[in-house]
């Protein structure tokens, strides 16, 4: 049995398409962070089991709550702005039905589609996330940029990508960067990481060079340049906010 878990917050523009791509799952569980739009109503119309829970800026805790509510032996996590293609759903069905399967978790490549273009290079073209695993194999950790950590078993990688449609406007992108950089800085502080003026000045530049040059982001044209620049800005904000946190201690 396969359960899909989707986290939502005011996702009425995305949730229907997302849930339609999950109709092949045995169960769909939506964990909603007190949406004020039609997200919950749309989710219920598509047959999803909806639980309301405040996120409280902790994505790992929210995902672990969803993990606990899922009934399936295998659990697939996707976000409301992501879509499972027919090819990926077929592949997931095949690998989870193998009786001799020793793998307990699968990495899935995430293919970003922004401003009408698939981004195949840079950071967007190199993202592989552990999103499918046996329910009892591990827990999610870290409040933001969270990771599903396996306690036992081995992992493998699926061939077909998960389609991702984030930040469809620049203003939305910048707003998300501001929010997530704050949470990232707080997590860095908890992890004992430290910032200084050199990191604030140099790491964003290195981030841009990594995504734009070393990961061939320039091959994605203007869209690739904008993404590389804004992810560099994310790095600048995160380390700057961490530096300010340290100075207040």
C-alpha positions as CSV (number, residue, x, y, z in Angstrom):
1,X,0.0,0.0,0.0
2,X,1.3,3.4,-1.0
3,X,0.3,6.6,0.9
4,X,1.1,10.1,-0.5
5,X,1.5,13.0,2.0
6,X,1.2,16.6,0.8
7,X,1.8,19.6,3.0
8,X,-0.4,22.7,2.2
9,X,-0.8,26.3,3.1
10,X,-3.1,28.4,0.8
11,X,-2.4,26.2,-2.2
12,X,-5.8,26.5,-4.0
13,X,-3.9,27.3,-7.3
14,X,-1.8,24.2,-7.2
15,X,-3.5,21.5,-5.1
16,X,-6.0,20.2,-7.7
17,X,-3.3,19.4,-10.3
18,X,-1.1,17.9,-7.6
19,X,-3.8,15.6,-6.2
20,X,-4.9,14.6,-9.7
21,X,-1.4,13.3,-10.3
22,X,-1.7,11.1,-7.2
23,X,-5.0,9.3,-8.1
24,X,-3.0,6.1,-8.5
25,X,-2.0,6.1,-4.8
26,X,-3.9,3.9,-2.3
27,X,-4.2,6.9,0.1
28,X,-3.6,10.6,0.0
29,X,-3.0,12.5,3.2
30,X,-3.0,16.3,3.3
31,X,-1.5,18.1,6.3
32,X,-2.9,21.7,6.1
33,X,-1.4,24.6,7.9
34,X,-4.6,26.5,8.5
35,X,-5.3,27.6,4.9
36,X,-7.6,30.5,4.5
37,X,-8.5,29.8,0.9
38,X,-10.2,26.8,-0.8
39,X,-7.3,24.4,-0.3
40,X,-9.0,22.1,2.2
41,X,-12.3,22.0,0.2
42,X,-10.5,21.1,-3.0
43,X,-8.4,18.4,-1.3
44,X,-11.5,16.8,0.2
45,X,-13.2,16.8,-3.2
46,X,-10.3,14.9,-4.6
47,X,-10.7,12.2,-1.9
48,X,-7.8,13.2,0.3
49,X,-7.8,12.7,4.1
50,X,-7.2,16.2,5.5
51,X,-5.6,16.9,8.9
52,X,-5.1,20.5,10.1
53,X,-2.0,21.3,12.0
54,X,0.0,24.5,12.5
55,X,3.4,24.4,10.8
56,X,5.0,26.7,13.4
57,X,8.1,27.1,11.1
58,X,9.1,23.4,11.4
59,X,8.7,21.5,8.2
60,X,10.3,18.3,9.6
61,X,7.8,18.1,12.4
62,X,4.9,18.7,9.9
63,X,6.2,15.9,7.7
64,X,6.7,13.5,10.6
65,X,3.1,14.3,11.6
66,X,2.0,13.3,8.1
67,X,4.2,10.2,8.3
68,X,2.4,9.1,11.5
69,X,-1.0,9.6,9.9
70,X,-0.1,7.7,6.7
71,X,-1.4,4.1,6.6
72,X,0.7,2.7,3.8
73,X,3.8,0.5,4.1
74,X,5.4,3.0,1.6
75,X,5.0,6.8,1.9
76,X,5.6,9.3,-0.9
77,X,6.1,12.9,0.1
78,X,5.4,15.6,-2.5
79,X,4.7,19.3,-2.2
80,X,1.6,21.1,-3.5
81,X,3.5,22.7,-6.4
82,X,4.8,19.3,-7.6
83,X,3.4,16.7,-10.0
84,X,4.0,13.0,-10.3
85,X,4.1,12.1,-14.0
86,X,2.5,8.8,-15.2
87,X,6.0,7.4,-15.9
88,X,7.1,8.2,-12.3
89,X,3.9,6.7,-10.8
90,X,4.4,3.5,-12.8
91,X,8.1,3.3,-11.7
92,X,7.1,3.8,-8.0
93,X,4.4,1.1,-8.3
94,X,6.9,-1.4,-9.8
95,X,9.7,-0.9,-7.2
96,X,7.3,-1.0,-4.2
97,X,5.7,-4.2,-5.3
98,X,9.0,-6.1,-5.4
99,X,8.8,-8.8,-2.7
100,X,12.6,-9.2,-2.7
101,X,13.3,-5.5,-2.5
102,X,16.0,-4.7,0.1
103,X,15.8,-1.0,-0.6
104,X,13.9,1.1,2.0
105,X,14.2,4.5,0.4
106,X,14.4,6.1,-3.0
107,X,15.9,9.4,-4.2
108,X,13.9,11.2,-6.8
109,X,15.3,13.8,-9.1
110,X,13.2,17.0,-9.0
111,X,12.8,18.9,-12.3
112,X,12.1,22.6,-11.8
113,X,9.9,24.4,-14.3
114,X,10.0,28.1,-13.9
115,X,8.5,30.9,-16.1
116,X,7.6,28.3,-18.8
117,X,11.0,26.7,-19.0
118,X,12.5,23.5,-17.7
119,X,15.7,24.3,-15.9
120,X,18.1,21.4,-16.6
121,X,21.3,22.9,-15.1
122,X,22.5,24.8,-12.1
123,X,21.0,24.0,-8.7
124,X,17.6,23.4,-10.3
125,X,19.0,20.6,-12.5
126,X,20.9,18.8,-9.8
127,X,18.4,18.2,-7.0
128,X,17.8,14.7,-5.8
129,X,15.6,14.2,-2.8
130,X,14.7,11.2,-0.6
131,X,10.9,11.4,-1.1
132,X,9.8,7.7,-1.2
133,X,10.5,5.3,1.7
134,X,9.1,2.6,3.9
135,X,7.1,4.2,6.7
136,X,9.2,2.7,9.5
137,X,12.6,3.4,7.9
138,X,13.3,6.8,9.3
139,X,12.2,10.3,10.4
140,X,12.4,13.8,9.0
141,X,15.0,16.2,10.6
142,X,15.7,19.9,10.5
143,X,13.1,22.6,10.6
144,X,13.9,23.9,7.1
145,X,15.7,22.3,4.1
146,X,14.5,19.2,5.9
147,X,15.9,15.7,5.2
148,X,14.4,12.3,5.6
149,X,17.0,10.4,7.5
150,X,17.0,6.6,7.2
151,X,17.6,4.6,10.4
152,X,18.1,1.3,8.5
153,X,18.2,-0.1,5.0
154,X,19.6,1.1,1.7
155,X,18.6,3.7,-0.7
156,X,18.4,3.8,-4.5
157,X,17.5,6.3,-7.2
158,X,14.5,6.4,-9.5
159,X,14.9,7.2,-13.2
160,X,11.9,9.4,-13.7
161,X,11.8,13.0,-12.3
162,X,9.2,14.7,-10.1
163,X,8.0,17.9,-11.8
164,X,8.2,21.0,-9.7
165,X,6.6,24.4,-10.5
166,X,7.9,26.8,-7.8
167,X,8.1,30.6,-7.7
168,X,6.1,31.4,-10.7
169,X,6.7,35.2,-10.1
170,X,9.8,37.0,-9.1
171,X,8.0,38.6,-6.2
172,X,7.0,35.2,-4.9
173,X,10.5,34.0,-5.3
174,X,11.9,36.9,-3.3
175,X,9.3,36.5,-0.6
176,X,10.1,32.8,-0.2
177,X,13.8,33.6,-0.1
178,X,13.3,36.0,2.7
179,X,11.2,33.6,4.7
180,X,13.4,30.5,4.2
181,X,16.7,32.3,4.8
182,X,15.4,33.4,8.2
183,X,14.5,29.8,9.1
184,X,17.8,28.5,7.7
185,X,19.8,31.0,9.7
186,X,18.0,29.9,12.9
187,X,18.8,26.3,12.1
188,X,22.4,27.1,11.4
189,X,22.6,28.8,14.9
190,X,21.1,25.7,16.5
191,X,23.7,23.5,14.7
192,X,26.5,25.6,16.1
193,X,27.5,27.1,12.8
194,X,29.0,30.6,12.9
195,X,29.1,33.5,10.4
196,X,31.6,36.3,9.9
197,X,32.1,39.1,7.5
198,X,34.1,36.9,5.1
199,X,31.4,34.4,4.8
200,X,28.7,37.1,4.3
201,X,30.8,38.6,1.5
202,X,32.3,35.5,-0.2
203,X,29.8,32.6,0.1
204,X,27.1,34.3,-2.0
205,X,29.7,34.9,-4.7
206,X,30.9,31.3,-4.6
207,X,27.2,30.1,-4.6
208,X,26.6,32.1,-7.8
209,X,29.8,30.7,-9.5
210,X,28.9,27.2,-8.5
211,X,25.4,27.4,-10.0
212,X,26.1,29.6,-13.0
213,X,29.5,28.3,-14.1
214,X,30.4,24.9,-12.4
215,X,26.9,23.5,-12.8
216,X,26.4,25.0,-16.2
217,X,23.5,27.2,-15.2
218,X,24.3,29.5,-18.1
219,X,22.9,26.9,-20.4
220,X,19.4,27.7,-19.0
221,X,19.7,31.2,-20.4
222,X,18.1,34.1,-18.7
223,X,16.0,32.0,-16.4
224,X,19.2,30.2,-15.2
225,X,20.9,33.5,-14.6
226,X,18.0,34.8,-12.5
227,X,17.8,31.6,-10.4
228,X,21.6,31.6,-9.8
229,X,21.5,35.2,-8.8
230,X,18.5,34.8,-6.4
231,X,20.0,31.7,-4.8
232,X,23.1,33.7,-4.2
233,X,20.9,36.3,-2.6
234,X,19.4,33.5,-0.4
235,X,22.9,32.6,0.7
236,X,23.7,36.3,1.5
237,X,20.5,36.7,3.6
238,X,21.0,33.4,5.5
239,X,24.6,34.2,6.5
240,X,23.8,37.8,7.2
241,X,20.9,36.9,9.5
242,X,23.0,34.3,11.3
243,X,25.7,37.0,11.9
244,X,23.0,39.3,13.4
245,X,21.7,36.4,15.6
246,X,25.3,35.9,16.9
247,X,25.7,39.6,17.7
248,X,22.5,39.6,19.8
249,X,23.6,36.7,22.0
